[in-house]
Amino acid sequence: MPEANPEAKNDTKDKTGPSGNGSSKAGSTCILMRGVGKHFGKTRVLEKIDLDIKTGEFCVFVGPSGCGKSTLLRLIAGLESVSSGDLSIDGQRMNDVEPSKRGIAMVFQSYALYPHMTVYKNLAFGLKLGQVEQGEADRRIREAARMLQIEQLLDRLPKQLSGGQRQRVAIGRAITRQPKIFLFDEPLSNLDAALRVSMRSELSRLHKQLKTTMVYVTHDQVEAMTMADRIVILNAGHVEQFGPPLEVYHRPRTVFAAGFLGSPKMNFMRGDITEVGGDSVTVKLTGGGNVKAAVKPDGAKVGDTVTVGFRPEHLKITAGDKGGLTATVQLVEDLGDHSIMHLDRDAVEGRVLAKVEKVPATEGQTVSFEIPAAECHVFDAKGMALARRD
Amino acid sequence: MTGKVAARKGLFYLLVIAIIFYTLFPFYYAILSSLKTGTELFSVDYFPVTWNLGNYVSVFRDNPFATNIWNSVLVSFSTVALSLFLGLTAAFALARIKFRGRSLLLLTILGVSMFPQVAVLSGMFQMIRSLGLYNHLPGLVLAYMIFTLPFTVWVLTTFMRELPKELEEAAIMDGASSWTILTRVFMPLMWPALVTTGLLAFIAAWNEFLFALTFTLTNDERTVPVGIALMSGASTHEIPWGNIMAASVMVTLPLVVLVLIFQRRIVSGLTAGAVKG
């Protein structure tokens, strides 16, 4: 688990510089959650969430719809109250603090710009309410507008803007408040695909520029992988894994985390452990064939039922029946730079997908495939991964 | 083919003319009558025969009509202002805040408007008497809110529900209090609904007769509809039709003007509820 490091009582209220970065040092704990839970009536949406998000970090909450990621964000924002546990920001307990006093700014999915105000007034509204002196407010607004390249739009109404421009204004409204933390609730999901890609890189650039803590909710794993310093994978109200994107990708801690990241999805096969070595486990698959995985057994015993997981890009496929693992090619999807092969194995639940550069066999033919031990994941009956050797 | 189309078009316009005639003729005849004096009033004419504005002068000379108009203006505007204020704040609670019994409360409010005026008349009379408002204009304002508030609350609640929740949350994040959200974020977006409900409330208050008749005693406190109804001529047996018609025309005109001014807003208020962010 991440070390608890509540950088005690950093009063950052007034000292926020133009970069928006609070006085907390990068790397100290910014948002700390201990046993945070949320329930609506009897429906438990979140349970026992422990997280510590570091100052200056870009943290992405990702998960399927209904996993509670937006609720978790709204708890940080203060738009929902915490049912149990503690939430603190920069060492101060925030459970009962008003949203506007938490030093945060939020960007909503639907932008939520005030329709009757010009862009300038949209940006100024929060500052005026926060009693920021007018000259200072104007300076902040101009700077945010310059940063987001919306200077020429300041006198327009939201309805005169395109989706991308509205999104920039929404981000601008957050920037002018100079928060300690930015919260993003699926900000790109209303944009078309091309715009999404460009806004994605722009947000990453913005984060590098501002160096402020950002928490970002998305269901899009590409956004999660490309933007995050660390990813929180949520499922059914609990954290499946919390770590840097590549670590989560290469060393998923649970079956769910393994299946959620990666496209096409990781392949899973069931089997029983037949051999336990010092740093490897051999599994006899239910559908026939043996797989050796380079994982630490960690108490796994011979005879345990496990799930073996391996990513489509790691399959080594050769034409013809070479013994070992075999399958019939069901379908080949040619995507130009690579192809997805759908392989059918008798008696195996589901299909095996393989991502290959060159297709070694056509549809209907039999192929043999191999899974390198180093790329093979093993999950116990509870869905927890056995630790990797490296 | 073309003959059929032409016939259809002809029928359509015939219908339009019939409807226009049906709605406008009474008012037109009132204008005609208001321009006549003496025995001319009892001859049936469909086009203006004389242009005599004497009635318009004598209404003000022989009756306290100016006071009546002023009373009506005071009562109607106060009713509208109070109804909109109470309606808006109530709608904020009913549309935006979750609490137990919310829908029951809404239904009760609607239920209030279902009673016929006569049914509440005697109770209302007692209430106004005990509040010491009998024969005072505030008494009328209080009484009128009984029928203006329910639909004001309902329309505004429906309208406010349609406003996106994220807008409110964005304002909360910006540090806005509920009052600021209502006045600075929601109200500007609700102008169409406010104008519509306000105008309907104004018309209802302006034209109200029964309460106005019951709760006022002296000419100084009477509103226009009562004033017109109680107009008396030279002798008790003469009904001053000319004056009555002139007065009616004059008090209808403000309504027509108001409706024309706000016409667009009314249409968008009645149809559009959603606000495009």
Interface residues (C-beta under 8 A of the other chain):
Chain A: A77 L79 E98 P99 S100 K101 I104 A105 M106 F108 Q109 S110 Y111 A112 L113 Y114 P115 H116 F125 G126 L129 G130 P158 K159 R166 R173 R177
Chain B: P164 E166 L167 E169 A170 A171 I172 M173 D174 G175 A176 T180 R184 V185 P188 L189 V275 K276 G277
